[in-house]
Amino acid sequence: MSLYGVLRSGVSGMTAQSNKLGTVAENIQNSSTNGYKRATTEFSSLILPSSEGAYNSGSVTTAVRYTISDQGPISYTTSATDLAISGNGFFVVNDPNGSPYLTRAGNFVVDGKTGNLLNAAGFTLMGFSLADGAATPALNSFDGMVPVNLASFGMQASPSTRGTFTGNLPYGAAVGDTKQSSLQVYDNVGNPVKIDIALEKTSETTWNMVVTDPDGTQTSRALSFDANGNIEAPTTLTFAIPNGQSFTLDMKGMTQLAGEYSLTGASNGNAPSAVKSAEFAADGTVYAVYEDGSRIAAYRIPLATVPSPDNLNPRAGNVYEATNMSGGYQVGYPGTVGFGSVASGALEGSNVDIGTELTAMIEAQTSYTANSKVFQTGSELLDVLMNLKR
């Protein structure tokens, strides 16, 4: 057995255990890092050719593996922009240079400078804009994705297009009795428009309704009720809102029963309103929520994965990129086949278990010490051999 082989084995063993201690240290440091995946050091023996009379000691090699496919624990937060993936898939993010990566770290906040959603490492969440309708992602490409930016949705006003006017008209009212009501609607730029509604009883079972807009234009409709006091068709009245849209008022459900006047009205549309917050659905849809309570679908966040996630290449910032061993990217929406769901107000924690890491640290320390003894003994024997020449 070669003494140099003994020295080589001792050094190889210490190097391998140093690598193991390195991954243990990295795991412990990142035990509180959102979305971090535990690293492990895998050992493999390296056998050198030997003869019957002399054994040639080999060494050991190491490879670092990441348990990227293992789900971390989900914890809930008070921030609606914190996102967690349950199941398969990764968020698609861009670095400041626009290069795409994958991550499970969903601690996103709105960047005050750009309005983009950034995570703690400074990566921008990417998604598909729904401004022009639903988007269909390419199965193996990130083309068409844009930064999720709620600041791009400024103040919004919606013109009124439909409304309801219902309730009860008193059966016992005399012919010629009138009732004056009004309804507020909105024009194309969000200005409030007051619409006056006058009701006059014209017979035992009919009423005349007259709608007057601020320009003085009037539109009328006769309302007829059957013997049970239910309104008869037609039950709608359509008119134009000044500087607005065609508006349909529906009286379905109105009655003429014994009792008092009891009328209610409502309409769609809203005055100019700014974005207040964002809501995230489990299917990845991002809604811009306005101050008046209305909301619109602004983006849809896709998920991406690869055939072998554990073979992704980790990069700084808790992100990953595809390799030949991991396979190419596959893109789809949360909740579809092969992809998990997205939870808002939640974060995926690290899958590191401190107890396991401390045990691994003790094992690596013990093995390192033993290998150092092998190296020390080999070195002492080599000194003895060298002294024989003297």
C-alpha positions, 0 to 999 in steps of 0.5 A: 500500500502506497503511503502517498495513497494513504495521504491522498485518501486522508486529504480526499476524506477531509475535502469531502467532509469540508464540502458536507460541512459547507452545505450544512452551514448554507442550510442553517444560514438559510433556514429562515429564507422563504422558498429555500431548498435544502442542499445535500452532499452526496458521496461517491467512491473513487477506486484505483487499480490495485494488484494482489500484492499491493493495495492502491487506496482510492478516494471519495468524490462529492456532488451537491444536490438540492431538494428543490422538488420538496415542498416547504411549510406554508405560513400565512401573513398579513400582506396580500402580495405575499404568494405561496405555491402549493404543489408543482411549479415556480414563479417566473421572475426577471433580474434587473437585466431582464434575464428570466429565472424560476423561484419559489420565494414569493415575498413580493412587494410593490416597488415605489420607483417602478410599481413592479412587484419585487421579491426580497432578492430584487427579482420582478414577478412576471405575468401576462397582461389581460388588458387586451383579453385573456392570454394563452401562454406558449407551453415552452416559452416565456414570450409575452410575459411582462412585469406585474405592475399595478401602477399602470392601472391609474384612475378609472371611470366606468360609464353606466349601461344598466340599472334596476328600478323596482319595488311596490306601487300602491294598489289603492292610489287614485288615478292621477296620483304621482310619485317622483324619484331619481337615479344617479348614473355616470357618463363616459368620463365619470361625471355623475348624472341625475336621472329623474323618474316620474310615475303617474297612475293612469288606470286601475292596473297601469302607470305611466313612467317618464324618465327625464335627463339633465338636458330635458330629454324625456323617455316614457313607458307604460307599466301594466300589472296583472290581477295579482299585482305583478308587472307585465312585459315589457319591463325595460326602458332604454334611453341615452345618458348625455355624454354617456352610453345607452342605458337600460333600466329594468323594472322586473319584479315591480309590483302593484299591491296594497300598501305604501310606495316602496321603490329602490334603484341601482345602476352600474358604473362609477366615478373616477377611482384610483387603484387601492390594492391587488387581489390574487386568485388561486388560478393566478389572476391578479385583480386591481381593486379600486377605491370604490370597491370595483375591480378588474382582472389586470394580469394572470401569473403563470407557473413554470417547471421542468421535468427534473426540478432537482437538477436546476442550477441554483443562482444567487437570490434563491432563483434557479435556471434550467440545465441540460439535466433538468430539461427545458421550461414548461409553462402553464397556469396555476390549477391546471394539470401538472401545476399547483395553486397559488395562495395569497397572503402566504409564504413557503418557508425553507424545507431545512430541518435544523435538527437534521442539519446539526446531526449532519454537522456532528457526523461530518466533524467526526469523519473529518477528524478521523480522516485527519488522523489518517493523514497524520498517521500517513505523514508520520510513517512517511517521515519514518521511511524518509529517515531510513535513508539517512 
